[in-house]
Amino acid sequence: MSSPNPVMEGVSDAVGFVGGALAGYWAGQWLGLNIFSAGYDYASIGGILLVGLGGGGGLHLARFWRAKQKAKDTDTDPS
């Protein structure tokens, strides 16, 4: 059993989080929710919520991808 590579974990987590947060931001823009609007109105809170959900979802996808890569690496061909 090999130890996890901390650089690979950090980079994949960062890419997943930032990618998901950007996807959430652009989904909010498409829906008319601006996280940078003045005050805390419903549009800005909804936009912030989408960015947070997108970031968390992207992080989850990055960890899922790493688990699949690890499973693929540990599988051995019986032939």
N, C-alpha and C positions, 0 to 999 in steps of 0.2 A: 504494500500500500504506500503510495507516494504522498508526500505532504503537499498541501495546496500552495500554489504560487501566489504570494500576496500582491505582487504587481498586477498579475492577470485579474485577480479578484477586484482590485481597486479600479483598474481601468474599465473593466466590463461593468462594474456597478456605476461608475461615473457616466459612462456612455449611455447606459440604460436609463438612469435617472434624468439626465439632461435631455435625452431624446424624448422620453415620455413627457417631461415637463413642457418641452417645446410643442409637442403634439397637443397637449392640453391647452396651452396658450393659443395655438392657432385654431383649435376647435372653439374656444371661447370667442375669439375674434369673429369667426364665421357665424356664431350664434348672436353676436352683438354684445358680448360680455367683455368689458374692458377692465382689466385689473388695475390700470393706472388712472381710472376716473377719480375725480375729486371726491373725498369723503368715502364713507363705507356704505354705499347704496347697494341694492340687490345685485346690480350688474357687476360691481367690483367684487363682491363676496362670491358670487357665482363663478366669476373668472378665476379667482384665487382657489376656489374649490376644485375647478377643473385642472389647474396647474398642479395642485397637490396630488390629485388622483392620478393624473398622467405620470407624474414623477414616481409615485409608488408603484404603479403598474409597470413602468419601464424597468424599475429596479427588480421587480418580481420576474419579469421576462428575462433579464440578464442572468439572474440566479438560476432560472429554469434552463436557460441555454447552457450555462456552465455545468449543471448537473447532467444534462444530456451528453455534453462533450466528455465528461468524466466517465459516464456509463459506457460510451462508445470506446473510450480508451482502455477500459478495464475488461471489456468483452474479449474473449479469446476464441479463435476459430478452432473447432475440434478436429478439423482435417489436417 
